[in-house]
Amino acid sequence: MATKQHASKKHDKLFLDLVSTLAVTDPELIETCENVAFADLPSHGNLDKRTRLMAQLASMISCQALSEYRIMAGAALTAGITPVEVKEIVYQAVPYVGMAKVLDFIHATNDILKERGIGLPLPGQSTTTPEDRAERGLAVQKKIIGSDIVDQLYAASPADQLHIQHYLSANCFGDNYTRNGIDVPTRELLTLSMLVSLGGCDAQVRGHVAANINVGNDRARMIDMLTQLLPFIGYPRTLNGLRAVDEITA
């Protein structure tokens, strides 16, 4: 089967009856993109389709690719990603991308779910309380990042910035990584996807490459994930992410 035919069949299965207007106005571009996204990449590595789609959704939020996100979120639901999982991807993006940038993606997700007859709000996934979020967040942060590293971050923080470390533990980890809906190894892989896609986060990318290793995502899994982001974030950011993997796993 020709590459173009193979890619088109995978595209049609994922996106059902969706026909891009660019297929009419820019057919050569669409053919090239589809060959990469739906023929080359899915045949590479061992990343399952669910994780691939989840990482790509997370990446699109970081890239502020709202139009593409709307299309891909619908495809992800068709492919078996649950409404809770889609919502959790968006929630996971808030501490890394920022609420101001994520807000439109929350509304888009709600619109997509409503169009499919899914009632909102979805069942709650929080497992913490205002009283224990800081303690539980610090515990999961140390499990993911490493106790010694977290202790060093607290010890090295200037006194007038120490509150940020507390917010990091209670909010970024306590409010998010303790949630149900997506397991911790997958959340950490999604975080790496977001940081690489943001660009300009080299130190954080290296830190979360190490964190991925701590939670069981090995070098091969991270490379597979970054490969699946290539057509959406371009070669420079993909190569920057791969360089961080090389540095940390050397």
C-alpha positions in Angstrom: 0.0 0.0 0.0 1.4 3.4 -0.9 2.4 5.7 2.0 -0.3 8.2 1.0 -3.1 5.6 1.0 -1.9 4.2 4.3 -1.8 7.6 5.9 -5.2 8.5 4.5 -6.8 5.4 5.9 -5.4 6.1 9.4 -6.5 9.7 9.2 -10.1 8.8 8.1 -10.4 6.2 10.9 -9.3 8.7 13.5 -11.1 11.8 12.2 -14.2 10.1 10.7 -15.9 12.4 8.2 -13.7 15.4 8.8 -12.4 16.9 5.6 -9.8 19.7 5.9 -10.4 22.7 3.7 -6.6 22.7 3.3 -6.9 19.5 1.4 -8.5 21.5 -1.3 -6.4 24.7 -1.2 -3.0 23.2 -0.2 -3.1 19.5 -1.2 0.6 19.0 -1.4 1.2 20.4 2.2 -1.6 18.2 3.6 -0.2 15.1 1.8 3.2 15.7 3.3 1.8 16.4 6.8 -0.4 13.3 6.7 2.4 11.1 5.6 4.5 12.2 8.6 1.7 12.2 11.2 -0.3 9.2 10.1 2.2 6.9 8.3 5.7 7.6 9.6 5.3 8.4 13.3 2.6 5.8 14.3 4.9 3.1 12.9 7.8 4.2 15.1 8.4 2.9 18.6 6.2 1.2 21.1 4.0 4.1 22.4 0.4 3.0 22.5 -2.2 5.1 20.6 -3.9 6.4 23.8 -0.6 7.7 25.3 0.4 9.2 21.9 -2.9 11.1 21.6 -2.8 12.3 25.2 0.8 13.6 24.8 -0.2 15.4 21.6 -3.2 17.1 23.2 -1.0 18.2 26.1 1.5 19.6 23.6 -1.2 21.5 21.7 -2.2 23.3 24.8 1.4 24.5 25.4 1.6 25.6 21.7 -1.7 27.4 22.0 -2.9 25.5 19.0 -6.6 25.8 19.8 -8.0 24.9 16.4 -5.9 21.8 16.1 -6.7 20.9 19.7 -10.5 21.0 19.0 -10.0 18.5 16.1 -7.6 16.3 18.0 -9.7 16.2 21.2 -12.6 14.9 19.2 -10.4 12.3 17.6 -9.0 11.3 21.0 -12.5 10.7 22.3 -13.3 8.7 19.2 -10.2 6.6 19.8 -11.2 5.8 23.4 -9.7 8.5 25.5 -12.3 9.1 28.2 -13.9 12.4 29.0 -12.2 12.4 32.4 -8.8 11.8 30.8 -9.3 14.7 28.4 -10.3 17.0 31.2 -7.4 15.9 33.4 -4.9 16.7 30.6 -6.3 20.2 30.5 -6.2 20.5 34.3 -2.6 19.2 34.3 -1.6 22.0 32.0 -2.7 24.8 34.3 0.4 24.9 36.7 2.8 24.5 33.7 1.2 26.6 31.0 -0.7 29.0 33.1 -4.5 29.5 33.7 -4.6 32.5 31.3 -3.5 30.3 28.4 -5.4 27.2 29.4 -8.8 28.9 29.9 -9.8 28.8 26.2 -8.9 25.1 26.1 -11.2 24.4 29.1 -14.0 26.1 27.3 -13.2 24.2 24.1 -13.2 20.9 25.9 -16.5 21.6 27.5 -18.0 22.5 24.1 -16.7 19.2 22.6 -18.1 17.2 25.5 -21.5 18.9 25.3 -21.7 18.3 21.6 -21.3 14.6 22.4 -24.1 14.6 24.9 -21.7 14.3 27.9 -23.1 16.0 31.0 -21.0 18.5 33.0 -19.5 18.7 35.5 -17.7 15.3 35.3 -17.2 13.3 38.4 -14.7 14.9 40.7 -11.1 13.5 40.7 -9.6 15.4 43.6 -8.2 13.3 46.5 -6.9 16.1 48.8 -8.4 18.6 51.2 -7.3 22.2 52.0 -5.9 20.8 55.2 -3.7 18.0 53.7 -2.8 19.3 50.2 0.5 20.7 51.2 1.6 17.6 53.1 0.5 15.2 50.4 1.8 17.4 47.7 5.3 17.5 49.3 5.2 13.7 49.7 4.4 13.1 46.0 6.8 15.8 44.9 9.6 14.0 46.8 8.6 10.7 45.2 8.7 12.1 41.7 11.5 14.5 41.9 13.6 12.9 44.7 13.7 13.7 48.4 17.3 15.1 48.3 16.6 17.4 45.4 13.4 18.8 46.9 15.1 19.4 50.3 17.9 21.2 48.4 15.4 23.4 46.6 13.9 24.4 49.9 17.3 24.9 51.6 18.7 27.0 48.7 15.6 29.2 48.3 16.1 32.9 49.4 13.8 33.7 52.3 11.7 36.1 50.3 11.1 33.4 47.7 10.4 30.4 49.9 6.7 30.8 49.5 7.1 29.7 45.8 8.5 26.4 47.0 5.5 25.9 49.3 3.1 26.8 46.4 5.0 24.3 44.2 4.5 21.5 46.7 0.9 22.3 47.6 -0.5 23.5 44.3 1.5 22.0 41.4 1.9 18.6 43.1 -0.7 18.5 45.8 -3.6 19.8 43.8 -2.7 18.0 40.6 -0.5 14.9 40.8 -2.7 13.5 43.6 -5.8 13.5 41.4 -7.4 10.4 40.0 -8.2 10.0 36.3 -4.6 9.7 35.0 -1.8 7.8 36.8 1.4 9.5 38.0 3.7 8.1 35.3 1.4 9.3 32.5 1.0 12.7 34.2 4.8 13.0 34.3 5.1 12.1 30.6 2.4 14.7 29.8 4.3 17.3 31.8 7.4 16.6 29.8 5.4 17.0 26.6 4.1 20.4 27.8 7.5 21.7 28.9 9.3 20.7 25.7 6.5 22.2 23.6 6.6 25.5 25.6 10.2 26.1 24.7 12.6 28.2 26.9 12.2 25.7 29.8 15.5 23.9 29.4 16.2 23.5 33.2 12.7 22.3 33.8 12.8 19.9 30.9 16.0 18.3 32.3 14.4 18.1 35.7 11.3 16.3 34.4 13.4 13.9 32.2 14.9 12.8 35.5 11.5 12.8 37.1 10.2 10.5 34.3 12.9 8.1 35.0 12.0 8.1 38.7 8.4 7.1 37.9 9.3 4.4 35.4 9.3 6.1 32.0 12.6 5.1 30.6 14.7 6.7 27.8 13.0 4.7 25.0 9.5 5.8 26.2 10.5 9.4 26.4 12.1 9.3 22.9 9.0 7.6 21.5 6.8 10.4 23.0 9.0 13.2 21.7 9.0 11.6 18.3 5.2 11.7 18.2 5.3 15.5 18.9 7.5 16.3 16.0 5.0 17.4 13.4 3.2 19.6 15.9 6.1 21.4 17.6 8.7 21.2 14.8 12.3 20.0 14.8 14.1 22.6 17.0 12.0 21.9 20.1 11.9 18.2 19.5 15.7 18.1 19.2 16.1 20.2 22.3 13.9 17.7 24.2 16.0 14.8 22.8 19.2 16.6 23.9 17.9 16.8 27.4 17.1 13.1 27.4 20.6 12.4 26.2 22.2 14.6 28.9 20.2 13.0 31.8 20.4 9.4 30.6 24.1 9.6 29.6 
